[in-house]
């Protein structure tokens, strides 16, 4: 296809969820036209879609992801805040029991927003579909990739839509179709083989519902209760979202999933590692019935390791790596992947080879570096459970011991907690945990752990108050009783 003032002719994006929308946004700067192909119809408003069942559950956006969003859509965050979304300092506004110890709370932590997935996706979709060179085709499923005669370059896709089969040409095809991506099959048919697959089996179940947020409540804006593995297999979350609501998500590993009836949901919450979440919701007003979603495994498709890879084709989002959602990294990794795609396409505009001189392979390799750190951190913690299915690295026991000590250290030492948040929210890479001050503090704590019981060197029981308050916040019903 002919180049244009934007650099290239037409791009095709498979899938219209967050990954597809962000991909279309970055490509719109470089292509005369971007076509999004989505199998299911979009809702008119901020409703959950059948094709994204995880959308009904709690989602997180790390600070790095928020910055990507703000960069791609100026004023979008401020618009959402005006419509009831909270922008938060997570060190100040989050009460977080991580692996059995409470995080220290202080001012000046990473920023994020607390928003439901359907609302965020609706807002992003509105911005993307308003772009003059973006077209959305709803009700179109992709059947196969089209290539040149030598099968070295993808030239478009064959689709099945309301009017039957047709072809859609593209200088670049982006697969952002999620866990259900058919790319391994397509590549195998074209003679490229299948990518190596890495799985960590967790048999995770989420059950979530919305509650009315108590009026005037400000002790925290998000509460996370996550016990220490392997003793604890359950976790729970309460987060402010738009509309003056709480979203409450309960999850459990290895088939220990929260029921969807009222009594069962509450009883499961009562069985969390601490009673705090249960106490907050047992008298709160439910707004919706509980709904469940199950995830058998975290999965990474190693396209970057394939011996051969076609030009004109890239993949990102859950089509490449579906992380354990408990750790809240998915949307941020998608955002960083989309930004990387935009950067690499921009470089291709200034190169003599254009789009078809190794961009696909280069993109998958660079994306794997973004994924790698997140995959390592999340799967390491999941492998603390003996039931987890997956390859266990040499030295795992010692690594888990040190990681647990690091987490416990952040319950009492604010400087160490700052360093941890910097890495978690991708302000810095893993090298942020190798700074001399942090290493010295962790080494001293490791030594202390050999002689001092855990309950005497970490905050395991007391929900920290917001900065500036002297007492721990009590659940709303207990506050009423005290008054």
N, C-alpha and C positions, 0 to 999 in steps of 0.2 A: 504493500500500500504506500501511497505517496506521503512524503513528509509534509509538515505544515509549519505555520508560524510558531506553534507550540513545540515543534520538534518531530513529532511522530503522528501517524494517522489515527488508528483505532485500537483501543485496548478493551479486553473482555474480562470481566470479573465474575467468577462463579460463586454465588452466595451473597445474600444481602443483609447478613447480621453485622455485628460490630467490625469484624475483620474485613468483610467485603466493603463496608461503607468507608472505613478508613483507607483501605487500598484505593478505592475509587477517588477519594478526596486527593490523595497525593498524586495519583496519575492524571487527574484533571489539569494539573499544571503543565503537563508535558505532551498530552495527546489531544488531537482535535476533537475526538469523541471517546467517551468511556461508556460501555454498556454493562450494566449489572444484570445478571441472569439469576432470578430467584424462583424456586419451584412453588413456594406458597405465597398467597396474597398477604400484603401488609395490612395490619389493622389501621383504622382511621386515627386512633389516639394512642396513648401510652399503655396499651394492653399487651400481655404476654402472648407470644406466638407459639403455636403447636410445635413448630419445628425447632424451637429453642426451649425445651422443657426446663433447663437450668435457669431460665430467665425469671422463674417464679420464686427463686431463692436468693439469699443474700449475696451481694457482689461487693468486691472491694476494688478501689483504684489507688495504687501506690502513687507517691509523689511524682515519680518519673512519668507515670502514665498521665497524671493530671497536667503536667507540663506539655506533653505531646498534644493532648486535647486542646489546651489553651493556645498552643502555637498554630494548630490547624484550623481552629474555629475561634477567632478573636471575639471576645465578649460573650461566648456561649456559657462559660462558667458563671459569669455575673448574671446572665439572664436566668439561669437555673436557680441561683441564689435568690433572686427576686421572686421566684415562683415557689419558694419554700424549701429548697435544698440547702443543707448545712455545709459550709466549708469549715474544716476543722483543723486544729493543731492536734495531731494524734498523740503526742506525748502528754498533752494537757487534757484532752477530751476523751481519751480512751481509757477504760478500766479493763486491763488485759491480764488474765491468768494464763500464762504461756507455760506449757509443760509443767504445770503444778506450782509455779511461783508468780506472784503479782509483779508486773512491770512498775518501775518507778514512774511517777508522774511529775512533770515539770513544764515550764513554758519554753517554747522555741523548738518544738519538734517538727517533723515533716508535715506538710499540709496535704489534705485530700478533701474529697467531697463524699457525702453520704447520700446515696440516691438509689432508687430501685433500677434494676436492669431495663425493664420496659420503658421507663421514663427517659433514661439516658439514651437508649437506642432510638426512641422516637425523636428526641431532640437532634441527635446526630443525623438521623435519616432526613429530617426536614432540611437541614443545612446542605446535605450532599445532593439531594434530589432537586434542590433549587438552583444548583449550578447549571449554567446554560449548556454545557457540553457533556452532561451526564444524563443518560437515559436508563430507566429501569424497566425491564421486561419481566412482569410477574406471570407465574404459571408456566415457566420454561425450565425444564429439567435437562441437564447436559448428559448426552448419551455417550459421546466419545470425543477424543481429540482429533483434529485434522492436522496433517503435516504436509511438507513438501514431498516430492517423489523419492528423495533419498532418506526420508524419515529422520532427518537431522534437526528439523526446525518445525515447531508447532505454528500453524498458520490460522487457527481458529478452532471452532467446536461445532459438532452436530448436536442440535437440540430437538426436543419434542415439546411442542407447545399447543396452544388452543387450536391452531390451524394445521397440526400435524408436524412432520419432520422438516427441518430446514437447517441451513448452515449460517454461522455467524463468523465472519473473518476478523482476525485481530493480529496486529504486530506483536502484541504481548497478551498472553492468557494467564490470569492469576487465579489459582484455586484457593479459595477461602471458604470452602463448603463444610468445614468442621469435621467432626469425628467420622461422619459418614462418607468422607471423600472416596471417590472411586479411582483416584490417581494411581494407586499401586497396580490395579488391574489394567488401566489404560497403558501405563508404561510397559508392563509386561507384554501386552499385545503388540506394542510397537518394537519389541525386541530389546528393550533396555533392562529387563529383569525387574525384580521387586526390591524395594529398599529394605535394609535391615530394620527390624522392629524390636524395640525395647519396652518391656512391660513390667510394671510393679503392681501386683494384684492386691487390692485393698477392700473390695466388696463394700464400698461406702454407700450409705443411704442418707439423704437429706430429707427432712420434713419441715415445712415452713408455713407460717401464716402471718397475717397482719393484725396488729392491735392498735387501739386508740392510745396515743401517747398521753400520759398524765399531764394535766395542765401545770405549767410552771416548773416542771421537772428539769433540773440542770446539773445534777451530780456527775453525769457523764453523758456523752452522745453516742458512744458505742461501748458495749460490754461484751467481752470475749471470755469464755470459760473453757479452757483446754487443759485437761489433766496430763499427768506424766505417764508416758508409755514405759513399759507395757501394761502397767497396772490399770490405766484408764483407757477405755476405747471410745468414750463419748466426748462430745464438745457441744457448746451452745453459743449462740450469738444473739444479741439484741442491738439493732442499729436504728437511729433516727433515719427516716426517709421523708420525702415530700408529702404534703397533705396532713401534717401533724400526726404521722403514724410511726409506729415501731414495726420493723420486720423482725420476726423471731425465727431463727433457723436452728434446728437440733440435728446433729448428725452422729452416726455411729459406724464403726468399722465392723467388718466380718459378719454381716448379717444382723448386728445389733442395731436395728433401725427403729426410729421413733414411729409410733402408730399415728393414724390419721383421725382418730376419734378424740373428742375433747379430754376425756378422763385419761386415756392412754398417753396423749401428748404431755399433759401435766405430770403424770407419773414418771415418764421418761426424764423430764426436766428435773424432777426431784432427785433422780439418780445420777445427776452430773457430779463431777468431782467436788464442787462446792454448792451450797444451797442458794447462792445469791440470785442466779437467774430465775430459779423457781419462785423465790420470794417476790421478785419484781413482777412476774406475770400472773401469779395465781389469783389476783383480784383485778387484773387489768381487763379491759373490755375487748374481746375478740371481734375483728371486723370481717374475717374470712375463715373458711374452713381450712384445715391443714391439707397440704398437698405434698407428695413425695417425689423424689427423683433418685435413681440409683446409678452408681458409677462403679463398674467392676474393677477398673485398673487405670492407673496413669499410663500414658502411652507416648512414645517418641518414635517417629518414623525418620530414620536417618538418611534423608535424601542427600545430605552433604557427603555421604560415604559412597554413593553409587559410582561405579566405574565409568559409566557414560550417562550424560544427562542432556536432554534436547534443548536447543536454543528456543527462545520465545515463550518459556514456560517457567513459572515460579509458584511456590506454595507458601502459605503462612497461616498463623492461627492454629486452631485445633486440628486442622488437616495435617499439620506437621507434629505438633506436640500438645497433648491434652494433659495439663498438670492437675494434681490433686487440688480441688477448689478450696479445701480447708485453709490453704495458705494464702489465698487471695491474690495470686500473681498473674492469673490468666489474661485479664484485659490489659494490664500494663505491658506484658510481653507482646501482645497483639499490637498495641500502640507503638512500641519501639520497633517492631518488625515492619509496620507500615511506614514509619519514618525512614527506616533503613532502605526500604524499597524506593521511596521518593528520592533519597540521596543517590542511590545507584543509577536510577533512570536519568537523573540530572547529569551524572558523570558521563553516561552513555551518549547524551546529546552533544557532548564536547569531544567525543572520541571518534576516530576514523571508522571504527568497526560498528558503531551504533549499538543497537539493542542486541545484536546477534553475534557478539564476540565474547561469549562466556559470561554474560550477565546472570543467567539462570544458575549456573554452578557457583559463581561468586556470591550471589545473594544467599543461597542455601548454606554456604559455609559460614558467612558472616552472621546469619541468623542463628546458626547453631551455637555461636559464642554467647549470644544473648540468652538462649535457652539453657545452656550448659550449667551456669551458676545456679539458676532457679531449680533445675532438675536435681542437681547435687544436694542442695539444701533440703528440699522437700522429701526426696526419696530416702535420704539418710535418716530423717526423723521417722518416716514410715517404717523403715526396716528395723526400728527398735521393737516393733511388734513381731513376735516369733511366727505369727500366722501370715505375715506379709509374704507374698510370692514374688520372688525376684532374686537376681544375683547379688550376693552379699560380698562387698569388697573386703580384701585383707585389711585387718586392723579396725574393723567396724566397731568392735566393743570399746576400744580405747577412744575412737573418734566420738562415739556417742557419750562417753563419760565426760570428755572435754566440752562437747556442745552443751550438755546438760548443765555443767558448771558455769559455762558462759551465760546461759539463760538465767540461772539462779543469781549470778553476779549482778545482772541488770535489774534485779528486783530491789537492790539497795544502793547501788553505785550509779549515780546519775551520769557521770562522764562515760562509763562503760555502756550505759543504756543509749547515750547519744551516738556512740560509735556503732552500736548494733543497728540502730534505726537508720543511720547513714547508709549502711550496706543493704539493709532490708528494702529500703525505699529507693535504692539505686542512685542515691546521691554520689556514692563511691562504689567502686568494685570491691571484690573480696579483699583487695589490698588494704582497705580501710580497717580490717581486723588485724592487720600486721603492723600497725603503728606501735612504736616502742611503748608508749604509755598504756595502751590497751593490752599488749602482750604481757607487760610486767604485772598489770593488775590481775590478768587471768592466771598467770603462773603462780602468783601468790595465793589466789583463791583455790587453785588446784591443790596446792600444798595444804591449805587450811582444811579442805574437804576430807583429807586423810585422817584428821584428828578431831574435827568439830562436827557434831551431828547436823544434818541438813536443816532441821527446824530452827537451829540456833544461828545459822549463817545466811538464811534466805527468808523472805517474806512469803510464807506459804498460806497464811490464814486471813490477813487483814486487807480488805479492799482499800487501796490508798485513796485518800480524799483528793479533790481537785487542789491544785496549787493555791496556797493561801488559806485553806481551811484546816482546822486542827483535828477534826474528828472524821472518822470514816462515814461515808454516806450510808444511810439505812434504806431499805426498800420503802416505797411509798406508804404501804400499809403500816409499817413500823413507825414511820415518821408521824403519821396521823395519830397513832396510839400514844406516841411520846408527847405530842402537842396537847 
